[in-house]
Amino acid sequence: MKYLVAARIPTVAEYNEVREAAGLPVKEVRAAELGLANSLFAVCVLFENNVIGIGRVIGDGGLFHDIVDVAVVPAHQRKGVGDLIMKSLMRYVDENALPTSLVCLMANHGLAPFYEKYGFKAREAEMPGMIIRK
C-alpha cells in the first residue's frame, strides 16, 4: 500500500477519528484544539487522502520531549504505518532534542516491544511512571 507521511498537525476531527478507530478515547474538542496547537511536531499518515495514522511530539522543546498519540486505524495496523510514524517522530527528536533532554513515552499494554525498537526502555520498578486522568 502507498502511504504518505505529512509533517503536519491533524485537525481535531482527524485526531479524534483515528483515536476512536484505534480504540483510544475521543478527546473533548476544546482540549484537542489547545493540545494540538501546542505540539512541537506532528505527523499524519495518509492513505488515499484519508488520515489513517497520527503521532506527535510535545514538551517544552528543551528539557522534555514526550512522544504521544501514536495511533493507526485497525485496517492499516501491522503494515508498517506505526514504523513510519515513529521514524518521523524520532528523526525530529534526534534533530532537535539537546544532549540532556529527556525523551519519554507511555506505551499501551502489550506495545512495549514495538517502542523498544526505537531505543525506549521500561522504567525500573523503583521509578514508577504515574498519571492522573481527568
N, C-alpha and C positions, 0 to 999 in steps of 0.2 A: 504494500500500500504506500502511497505517496503522501508523506506528511510534510507540512511547512511549519517551521518554528519561527514565530514572530516575537521579537523582543518588544512587548507592549503589555500594559496592564489590561486585564479583562474588564469588560463592562460588568456592572453589578448583575445584570441578567445572565451573562455568560458564566460568571463566577458561581452564582447560585445554581445554575443548571448543571454545570459539571460537578459541583459538590454533591448535589442531590442524586445525580445519576451514579456517582461513585459511592453512595451510601453515607455521605457525611452530612452533618446538619446544615440546613439552609440558614444563612445569617440575615438578621434584620437589615432592611435596605439602608437606613441611615448609618448603621455601624459599618456596613460594607463600603459605602461611599467614602467615609472617613478613612477607614483602614486601607482600602485600595489606593487612594490618593497619596497615602504616605509610604507607599512601597519604595524601597531603594531600587529594586529591579524586579521585573516580572516577565514571564513568557507565557504565550498561548500557543498550543499546537493545534493547527487547523487541518482538517480533512474535508475536502470538497466544500471549502469556505465555511465550515462549521467548527467552532472551538470544541475540541474533544479532550483537551488536556491543559492543565494550568500549573503554575508554580511561581512562588515569589520569594524574594529575599527582603527581610525587614530588619530594622535595627537603627542604630544611631550613626552608622557609616564610619565609625572609628573603632570603638571598643567592642561592640557586639554586632553580629550578623546572625539572624535566625532564618533558616530555610523553613518555609511554611506553605501550606495549601497545595502540596504536590498531589494532584488528583487526575485520574484518567477515567473517562466513561468506560463501562464494562466491555462494550463491543470492541474496544481498542486496547484493552489490557493484554499484557503478555505478548506485545507486538513491537516492543522497543520504544514506545512513546515515553514511558517513565524515564528511560535512559536518556532520551533526547532532552527531556526537561532537566534532569539532574546535571547532565553535562553542561547545559547552558547556564544553570544557576552556579555551578562550581567554577565555570570559567569567569563569571562575574566576580565571585568571591576571590578567586586566585588573582585577578587583576586589581581588585580594589581593597581587600582586607589588608590591614597593616600587620607587621610581624607579631605584635602582641594581641591582635584581635582574637576574640573567642567566637567561633562559628558553631552554632547549635542547631539541633532539630529534635522534634519529638516524633517518634515513629508510632504508627498504629500497631496494635498487636499483630505479631507474625511478620512484620515488614523489616525488622532489624537487619536480616541478612542482605536485603536489597540495598540499604543505605551503607552497609559496611563496605560495599564495593567502591564507595566514594571516599573512604577513609574514616567514616564515623565509627565510634566505639561506644558501647553501652557504658553508662556511668557506674562506678563502683557502688555497692550497697550502702556504704557509709557516706555517700554523696548523692542522696536521692533527688531526683527531679520532682518538683512539686507544682501544682496548679490550683487555681480557684476558677470554677466555672460560674459565670453569671447568667 
